[in-house]
Amino acid sequence: MQHELSPSGDRSGRGEVSDEELLRVIADFLDMGYVENIVAMFKQEPRYYRWTGQLLQDERFAVRLGISVLFEYLVQERPHEVGLAVPSLAEALESDLARVRGEAVSVLGIIGTPEALAHVRTMVNDPDPQVTEVVRDILAARE
């Protein structure tokens, strides 16, 4: 019988998967359009919110779009938890890639908490005009 390695590297036989593998599974499910499955996963394990910024770095458009759809669901179903993603999204705002910054701004706008919107405001002078347009649209809709 073959056992999988647990995150700590031991052969526990419990079939545990690493965070990297879970992150890959979440991204793949979003890519395939299985947002409802990911909603269920986030409801079961709130630590996944910390991975939002990493997920936005995926090159696949469907993954990034899936994150927005995911948060539209979660804002309705788990408004008390969505703020857990803000630190991860704040880190994504520092990305060299405008698409990552823009997606992070969009998700922060969906979250819409005062803390999330404070991070959106910091991007009003982003060097990329598309990012600043998203920022202005969010702020105009919220204020």
N, C-alpha and C positions, 0 to 999 in steps of 0.2 A: 504494500500500500504506500502510495506517495503522499507526502504532506506538503502543504504550502508553507512558505515562510511567513511568520507573523511580522507585524511592523518592527518588532524588536530584533528580528532576525532568527528567532528560534524556530525549531520545527515542532510546533505545538499540535498540529493536526486539527486545529479548530477552524481552518479555512479562512483565517483573518487576512484581510488585504491591506496594503499600505495606503496612506493618504494619497500618494501619487497615482496609484491605481484607481482609487475612488474618484479623484479629480478627473482622470481620463474617462471613466465611465460616465460621470455627470456630463462632461463635454460631448461625448459621443451620443448620449441620449438626447441632449438638446439639439444636436445636429440632425438627429432623426425625427425631431418634432415631438418627442415624448415628454413634454413639459409637465404634464400631470404627474408622471412618475417622479420627476425631480421635486415638484411641490411636496409630494408625500415624503420624500427623503429629507427635505429641509425641515418639515414638521417633526420628523422623528429625531433629527440630529441638528440642533441649532448651530453647532460649530461650523457647519458648511457655509454659513454666511461669510465667514472669514476668507473664503476662497473666491468670492465674487470678483475681486479685482484681477486675480489670476485667470479666471475664466474669460474675462473680457479681452485678454491678450491672445486668445485663440484666433488663428487666421481665418477660420471658417465663419462666414457671415451668419449662417444659421445658428451657430452657438451664441454669438453676440446678440442676435435678435431674440433667441430663446431666453437669455438672461432678462431682457426687458419684459417679455411676456411672463416669465417666472415671477418677477417682482410686482407686476400688475396683479397677479393672483395673490401673492403673499401680503401685499399692502391691504387687501380686502380681508384675507383670512387670518393673518398673523401680524396686525399692525404694531403690536408690542414687541415683536422680534426683529422687524426689518432693519432697525437701527444698528443691529449687530454687523451689518455689511458696511457701514459708513467708514470705519478705519481702513478697510481693504480698498474701498473705492477712492478714498483720499490718497492712498499710495498710488493708485492707477492714474490719478491726475498729474503725476510727475513723470509719466511715460514720455519717451521721445517720440512716440507714435501718436499723431493727431487723432487717428481713429479710436485709439484706446482712451485718450482723454475725452473725446466726444461721447463715447459710449458710457464712460464713467459719469460724466455730467448728466446724461440722460437718465441713468438709473438713479442717481441722487435726486433728480427732479421727480421721478416716480415715487421714491421714498417720501420726499416732501417734508420731513421733519425740520425743525429749526436748525439742527446741527447739519443735516444734509444740505439745506439751502445755503447755509453759511459757506460750505465748501464750493457750491455752485458759484456764489458771488466772487470767490477768489479767482475764477477763471474768466472774468469779464474782459480781460485784456490778453487772452491767449493769443499767441502769434498766428494761429490758424483761423482764418475767417469763418470757416464752417463751425468750429468749436464755439467761437464767440456768438455766432447766430443762434446756436442751440441754447447757450447760456441766456441770451437776451429773451428768447422765446419762453423759456422756463420761468424766468423772473417776471416777465410781463404777465404770464398766466397766474402766477402765485401772489403777486403784490398788487 
